[in-house]
Amino acid sequence: MTSSPPGRTFRLSCLPGESLLVESLLRAEGYRFHPLDFYDQSRVLTLEPRPMGSSLAAFFGLIYIQDRSSMLPPLALNPDKGETVLDMCASPGGKTGILSRMTGRTGLVLANEPPGKRLSTLRRNLRQQNAMNVASCGYHGERFPETPPAFSRILLDVPCSGWGTAQKNPRVTTIWRAEKLGPLLDLQQRLLKKCATLLAPGGRLLYSTCTTNVAENEDQVLWAESELGLKQAALKPFPGFVLEDPLRAGAAKCVRIQGGASKGQSFFLAALHKPGHEERPGRSASYGSDPDFYPENPFAHPACFARVPAGRIQEENRSLEFVPEKALQELPDEIKWQGFYLGKKRETPLVSARARLLLPPRGLGPELVLDSVQELQQLLSGQSLQVTAPPGQRVLGLYYRDLPLGWLRVKGSRCFWSDRT
């Protein structure tokens, strides 16, 4: 075993009650870590027997490897439980995953990314994290549909030069020289302008970059104040991070994270407030409390909807999607979006192996419970395991001790893991 790289961080990507079980799985594989003060789901590695990305916890989407500074924008936005949030530039989905956990079962996150590979990556990572209270859409942010001001919280982590990541990727400073930044600066302003129109009066916009360039940071915030009528709001300090002074006198409320001293990337954060009465249109305490929101379960297994948001299962191109009721009720009709992929529509619908939030608590349905990481690794390497299942049973719930992991396929007296649906 070898020590992990200094400062290598990850966060738990599971339900609050599963944290100790996920940590137990990590320790069983030999990983050692300790919590960080700024976010209760953040951890820093102290021992890494093999790359963290190849761990069982990572495979099942129970953790998300993420730079500590990159976790700050959603925490600075600080949405309430039950709130509706727009994540305008969402890929690859790490910040979206935090927003999903912060808003909870009664909340909603709309994650946007322009069409292409990054949108596919976003949707894959959201599926991996079981972010079922997230809807996704594929727009160029500056051309996002014109709607009434619909969001009380917007995260705008803009495309930037990335100079704050130079420690890990030295080439960024040559790829993005200052004299080449004109189109990027223009895009950032167009995104700010669009978000200002979508932000409800009294709402909060969190602008962030991973660059140290003042033109992309303080200058853009001052432009948003003068041209868009937004106002800076103070941000609380984050424990464990070293700050630098803002580089413009009028941007005193902005936050600059000093990457090296903070053992992470350099980051810039600015909270912008839209004047007016804060109606917070995305809040509704009633969502998720009414079992009538759930349709008859189309899958041939005892799914447990107690852990997922209120919503419906709909067919889309022979696939089954979970669509949050909050999205159906609150997102403007002009926005075209997708829900969470659940499986294939067949004569007997087939659930996605990744839909672990649909698993009932251990002991309430057909299941396979494993107590060793070696058996789990056998399954994931393509081996099947002997199992006794009821006649005609096509799927079994897979658990590591009391921790729900996913769905196994059953064929005769054998069961196996398959991501194909």
C-alpha angles and dihedrals in degrees: 000000000000134000115260122248109278112271097007105159141189137169134224112255101192140093114290093251092055098057097098091046092052091049089050090054091050092050091049087060091050101258119143125195144144134219126263122225101230097065127020092221095050123103136179122213121238098171127027115181090183134359110303091229090066094054121116090240090057092046092055093044094246092128133031121209106226139156110254093236090052090062092062104077096066090042090052091049086054103190120194126242108275095024127134113233133185117214099194101187099026110158132144087025106231094119091040089056091055091048088050091056093043095052092043132192092322094049135075136215122196107204116199131190130156115262117277140060095330091056090050089050091050093052092045092052093046089052089049090052092046090233095172094163089063125093118192134210136180113226134135096249096229088055096045110145117279108249137156112276096287108164131070091189128037128178113206109183094171130208104264144168091269095221089149089068094055093113089064098029111028092177093073092080091057096041092050107039115176093250091057097053099088097100091043093052090049091051091051091054093048089051091049091050092050093048091049089058092048095047116098118233108276090020129135128237119193112205116194142168138177093224134097093212112123092207090062094040125032094014091056092048091051089048090052090052095049099038105029102032094238120146130217117246125199120254124215115241118259116230114245097022126112114219133208125209115263113259096229125060093224094054099066094135094056120102126226116192113210101222104202096045090045093049091238143069123310109256139182124212132184128174113210123194126204111219117241141067112321106233093163094209094193097066122101123152093194097069115104095020100090117077090199088077088074118082124215106293107254094196123095095237137070100266117188113225094180091095099048132074122266107276150116137261113235134181117239120174093335091310127107118231132189109223118192113237089224090061091050091050103039113027113093116251091241091070117083112203145163131232131216118301111241106170147286128316107233136140084281106025114235118220121221112255087229097059093099094152087071091061114108120229113284113283098029101091146013104307150156115223118196126192101189133064089218092066090047090051090050090055093049092048089062101265121133127223131220112253140170109226133169114267111277094015109147101179139032130195113247119216136177099212101306095340116107111225110168146286127307125206117236125213116174108308095341133081129199142174118254130168091193115107 
